[in-house]
């Protein structure tokens, strides 16, 4: 039953319409709460949709924003600053997606696919909101991460009342949301199940596995047995549990069972749907989560209508409850929804914060400056040099590392290379690549590369990362110098003992190395669970380690020019 509540937030009166029932075209009802000013005049609405539970989002009224690594930080409180939205004279409408919270219906699969299209539900939800007497028929959307992805899915359905969207920190390439370079990432488990600083989905028994719905019990048993043949999976207790008891972890089970890209991830992929979006779109993301930035830029390029791309400063994990970027959001919506000519569309389409120099660069395209790709070669004694190695392998011998599984050791082995101190400020903006000529003694491993800007004091900041599962080394036709692409549609085991060239994609970044600083690159097949960067992330934000012992040889001689390919710009 709908309740009407009067609330006071710091002297600001707020009217709350609790437990609204929003009908979908197939008869299912979704649950929603609406927050607005004390009178009943019609206002524009900002809609937020997720499976995290509208009651959790209400904590934005009472919980001061927390930053990592606060134990009170909850990654699922992402619908926005309710009091601020009401103060700006919008209605904030927060809904539970189908099959979650108080909403009806079944939710089958992850948010990209399964059951009824979530974009279709968003269309019906938005049009219902627009028709209410407390809304003036003008609707936008709000929220980070899952809420952001929902905005793109909604806009692709073209609901007439949705006038613009402002997407902060969304996920768009759904395969890269769960597998980085083919290496499984654990964050979706945290978001789904509520681990490591996330409350997780407000799930019910109506959230179901799409794999279980699709395959017979016997077929599924065979598929699970095959997946457990992967030694990385078989060595990790949580994954063994997930695969044996899938109904306890239905969405995470689906992700684990689909380790290569294809129809599972491509169906209703926001980037594929972008061609259907004709309303204005503002896309914002802070640096430090490179895989998400990669998808953000890809989405920006795919959009055809009015658009903005805003790349903000490091670190990446914003406050929860989510409050950042609201000034930009209201300026965007004041222009497109309220009709206030505030000049936002007179400004360049792209804005990039450059770490190091702490400058903002604006342009109409990404990258915002012309880029000249230059190579830095891996050399003996841990050096990175613009000069390639002149000697053969008999003199420039390979170097290596042996990584025991993390089931038997706590130590992550690394190889490190560094430039000399930069003599002049050196700006890099764009994607990059790492070409590694390597030999392993197993059919598979991970290559994890991390690039750091290291100051003379020893303080350092992560600049970008690259991940590649060795069996996913195939490149596709989109690949160009400094901009490699992997299809990730199949795994091809490595011939042990054979020297192969592995090309890692270095996710987009923007950094100026100041005089006296060094670029340091670390190579490993697992990652430390705690360091300067990972301390800023929830505990579950790491990747599946390799489950077998692997010896890695890295060749960097005249015949095997292992190198970084980096996007240098010409500073104005």
Secondary structure, 3 states (H helix, E strand, C coil): CCEEEEEEECCEEEEEEEEEEEECCCCCEEEEEEEECCCCCCEEEEEEEECCCHHHHHHHHCCCCECCCCCCCCCCCCCCCHHHHHHCCCEEEEEECCCECCCCCCEECCCCCCCCCHHHHHHHHHHHHHCCCCEEEEEEECCECHHHHHHHHHHHCCCCCECEEEEECCCCCHHHHHEECCEEECHHHHHHHCCCCCCCCCECCCEECHHHHHCCHHHHHHHHHHHCCCHHHHCCHHHHHHHHCHHHCHHHHHHHHCCCCCHHHHCCCHHHHHHHCCCEEEEEEECCCHHHHHHHHHHHHHCCCCEEEEEECCCCCCCECCCCCHHHHHHHHHHHCCCCCCCHHHCCCEEEEEECCCEEEEECCCCCCCEEEEEEEEEHHHEEECCCCCCCCCCCCCEEEEECCCCCCCCCCCEEEECCCCCCCEEEEEEEEEEEEEEECCCCCEEEEEEEEECCCCCEEEEEEEEEEHHHCCCCCCCECCECCCCCCCCCCCCCCCCEEEEEEEEEEEEEECCCCEEEEEEECCCCCCCCCHHHCCCCCCECCCCCCEEEEEECECCECCEEEEEEECCC
